[in-house]
Amino acid sequence: AEAMGMKVLFYDTETKLPLGNAIAAKSLKEVVSKADIITLHVPETAQTKNLINKINKADIAELHPLEMYARNNNGKIKTAIAINEVSVFRETRQAAKLEIKIDNKVRMREIVCDGTLVATPAGSTAYNLSARGPVLDLESNLLALTPISPFKPRGWRGATINSNAKVSIKNLDPKKRPVSVVADNVEFRHVLTVNVYLNKNKTFRLLYDKKYGLKERNLAEQFKF
């Protein structure tokens, strides 16, 4: 590539010294955002054998991520996206005390719990399922709103809401009962308010083996016991 006058930017999961004038990127995201041409270099193993053919035959799942907008007790703002879920958790031994709005209308005036989460259909088989939330069909156009260990009201098991809805979660007692919010693996602590919605302007395309596609996994999970 350098012989053709091209600049080379690379990313590796292992730290490696650059060759020639190649520049090491900090993340794969940086490479994707800056590169005009991308090549993939993988070790020759049983899993990577005939990789190009496998890619060509793969099922494609298109997913829209959740977008999180949160504000903490210092007035700082944090935004993040999540493929699976956005979760609000208690930070101390005290249970969280939360208010939940759907499209700016109060639906749960007060819930005392370890936390609550909003999950996409793809994420409904992950932490949401462990919290006894519903498994959602990938084409359902729904989101799961699921409490985590609810104490009051103890019998509330959550709700399924339209994927166009905006969920707002407010900490009703931030001094005594601080909470944090996690968007997949991005955490923001001492949160006062969290807004979550499905960003349909962003799309992730995932490739799956036809035998073990995301739709099949999602459907199979609904028949496990």
N, C-alpha and C positions, 0 to 999 in steps of 0.2 A: 504493500500500500504506500509506504514512504517513497519507493522508487517511482511511483506514479504521481508524486507531489501531494499526497494526501496526509493529513494530520491523523495520528492514531491515538485514540482514547480507549482505555480498557478498564474493566472491572473484574476482580477475581475474589472469590470467597476466602482465599488464602493470600497472605501478604507475599508479594513477589516483586523482585527488582524489575523495573522497566527495561525493555530492550530498545536500543537505538534512541530515538526521540519520542518514543511512546510515553503518554502521560497517564498516570494512574488516577482513575476517578474515585470519588468517595463512596459512590453508590451506583447501583444499576439504574436507578431513576435518573441520575445525572447523565449516564451514557445515552439512555433513550431520548432524553430531552435535547441533547446536543448533536447526536450523530445523524448523518444522512444515510449511511449504510451500516448495518449491524451484522456481524458474523458470530456464530456460536461455536465455541470450542469445548468439547467434552471428552473425557477419557473413554477409551474403547472397552466397554464392559457388556455384559449380557443385557443390561437395562438400556444401553444406548445403541445397541446393534440395530441397524435399519431405522435409525431415529427419524430421518427425513420422511420415510414411508409412513411411520407411525404418526408423525405430525400431520401429514396429508390426509390420513384416514380418521383422524381424531374427531370426536364430537366437540362442538364449540358451545360453551355456556356463556351467555352475556348477562352480567350482573351489574346492578346499580348500587353504589355504596351509600351508606348512611353518612350524613354530614352532621357534625357536632359543633355547636357554638356554646361555649361555657364562660362564665365569669366567676372569679374567686373573690375572697374577702378583701383583697388589696386592689380590686378594680381591674386586674389583669384579665385579658381575653385570650382564650385558647380555642383554635379550630382544628379539627381533625376529621378524617374519614375512616369508615369501618366497613369491612365486607360482612362480618358476622353480627356484631352487636355493639351497642354503646351501653355501658353499665355504670350505675351510681352505687357506691359502696360506703358503708359507715367506716370511719377511720379509727374509732376507739371502741372501748367495751360498751359504750352507749349505743343503743339502736338508733337508726336514722328516723327522723320525722319529716316526711315529705308531702308536698302538695303536687298533684298532677293535673295538667291542663291538656286538652286536645283541641287544637285550633282555637286557642285562647279562651276556651270554656272550661271551667273547673269541673272535672269529672271525679276526682278523689280529693276531697278537702283536706284530709289528713290520713296518712298511712304510716304506721310505726313498723319498721322492718329492718333487715340487714342491708337492704338496697332494692333496686329495681332495674330492669333492663329493657331495651328496645332492640329486637332482633329482626333481621331480614329473613326471608324464606331460606336462603342458603345457610344462615347462621342459626336457624330454628332447631337444627339437630345437634347443636353444640351446647354451650353453657345454658341456653334457654331450655333445652330438654332436661338437663340435669336439675334445673330449678322448677321442673314440672310444668313447663310451658308447652304450648301446642306445636306440633310439627306442621309447617306450612308447605303446601305445594308450591313449587318454584314459579308457577304461572298464576298464582292466586291473587296477586296485586294486594297482598295484605302484609302487615307488620305485626309482630307479637309484642305485647306489652306485658311483662311478667314480673311479679314481685319476687324478691329473694327472702325466704324465711319470714313471711308476714306475721306480725304479732297482733296487730290491730288495724283493720278488721282481719281476724285470723282466717276467715273463710274465703277471702278474696283470692282468686287464682289468676287474675289478670284479664286481659282482653285482647281480641284481634281487631285491628283498626285498618282503615283504608291506607294504602301506601302513599296517598297524596296528603295525608294528615301531618301536622306538625305537633310533636310532643314537647311540652314544656314541664320541667321538673324543678321545683323550688325547695331549698332546704329551709324548713320552718324554724329551726333552732341551731343556727350555725356555731354559736359559742359553746354550747354544751354538747352538741351532737354534730361535729364536723364530718363532711363527706368528701369523697373524691369521685372523679369520673374517669372511666377508661374506655377509649375507643379502640377496640381490638387490643393493641399493645401500647397505646399512647395514654399515659396517665396525667391527670391534672388535679392537684389537691386543694383542699379548703374551698370547695365550690359553693357558691350561693345559688346560681341558676344554671340550668342546662337546657338548650333547645336542640331537638333532633328531628331531622326530616330525611327522606330519601331523595338524593340528588340524581334526578333522571337526566341531567345534562352530562353526567360522567358515566362511562361504561367500561367495565373490565371484561375482557374476553379470555376465558380459561379453556384450555384444551384437556380433554379426557379421553382415555381409552374407551371405545364404544361399549365394552363389556362392563366397565366400572364408572360410567358417567355420573355426573352430579345428580341428574334426574333419577337415575336408578338407585343411587344411594339414598336420596331423599325419600323415595317411595318405599324402599326396603325398610327404612328406619321406622316407618309407621306400622309395620307388621311385626316388629320385635316385641318380645314380652319377657 
